Amino acid sequence: MRAHSGRRPGESGTREAILAAARRQFAELGYDRTSMRQVALEAGVDPTLVSHFHGTKQQLFLEVVELPFQPADVLPALLTGDRDDAGARLAHFAIGVFESEQGRSRVVSLVRAAASEPEAARLVRDLLTREVLTPIAEGIGSDDAAYRASLVMSQIVGLIMARYIVEVEPLASRDASVIADAIAPTLQRYLTGDLT
């Protein structure tokens, strides 16, 4: 009996299997080292189906990469409260996301891909800066909100690289709440402080 190739029979979850494999590989291997063929192999489908359902590798990446939260759901909580505590709220929220397995996987995937793929870098800028950080800076009444948001972004991306990707010690093993408390004053300065 010959092995079946091509489409799985019936409603088999082929698309979902491809997306799950792609999500995992982009997170663990980064954009450059993830291949359509390897995604197909892990999903247990013919490689042509990956292209059929999802187009190019770049299109597949854009389809599976997303923030581990909806900005509209979290912005009200991040904006509620004293303006002088905005850095602490953001620091504790961000660390909470990074410390969850799903959140860390998605954010690390985004940052790894952004380091090697221009379209991924644009996506990261749009997702984090335009949809989360600039609205926070604007919402607390900061002047030059876009610039301040980009400074906050530099701190957050640097933290992701150092703690979760490169695993610089003792930063990588330090308690999450200690890290959040340590970066909060820097985020606060970037959001509301004197930048001259």
Long-range contacts (C-beta under 8 A, 24 or more apart in sequence): 5-46, 6-46, 6-48, 6-49, 7-46, 7-49, 8-45, 14-43, 14-45, 14-49, 14-53, 15-53, 17-43, 17-44, 17-45, 18-43, 18-45, 18-49, 18-50, 18-53, 18-54, 18-60, 19-54, 19-63, 19-64, 22-50, 22-54, 22-60, 22-61, 22-63, 22-64, 23-64, 23-65, 23-105, 23-106, 23-109, 24-105, 26-61, 26-64, 26-65, 26-109, 26-112, 26-113, 27-105, 27-106, 27-108, 27-109, 27-112, 30-109, 30-112, 30-113, 30-115, 30-116, 31-57, 31-61, 31-112, 31-113, 31-116, 31-117, 31-120, 32-116, 32-117, 34-61, 36-60, 58-117, 58-119, 61-113, 61-117, 61-119, 61-120, 62-119, 62-123, 65-106, 65-109, 65-110, 65-113, 65-120, 65-123, 66-106, 66-127, 67-106, 67-107, 67-127, 67-128, 67-131, 67-132, 68-97, 68-100, 68-102, 68-103, 68-106, 68-107, 69-97, 69-103, 71-131, 71-132, 71-135, 74-132, 75-132, 75-135, 75-136, 75-139, 78-136, 78-139, 79-136, 79-139, 79-140, 83-140, 83-141, 83-192, 84-188, 84-192, 85-188, 86-136, 86-140, 86-187, 86-188, 86-191, 86-192, 87-184, 87-185, 87-186, 87-187, 87-188, 87-189, 87-190, 87-191, 87-192, 88-180, 88-181, 88-184, 88-187, 88-188, 90-136, 90-152, 90-184, 90-187, 90-191, 91-180, 91-181, 91-183, 91-184, 91-187, 92-177, 92-180, 92-184, 94-156, 94-159, 94-180, 95-176, 95-177, 95-179, 95-180, 96-176, 98-159, 98-160, 98-163, 98-164, 98-176, 99-176, 104-164, 107-160, 107-164, 108-160, 108-164, 108-165, 111-157, 111-160, 111-161, 111-165, 112-165, 114-157, 124-157, 125-153, 128-153, 128-156, 129-153, 136-191, 137-191, 140-191, 140-192, 142-191, 142-192, 144-195, 147-195, 148-190, 148-191, 148-195, 151-190, 151-195, 152-187, 152-190, 152-191, 155-183, 155-186, 155-187, 155-190, 159-183
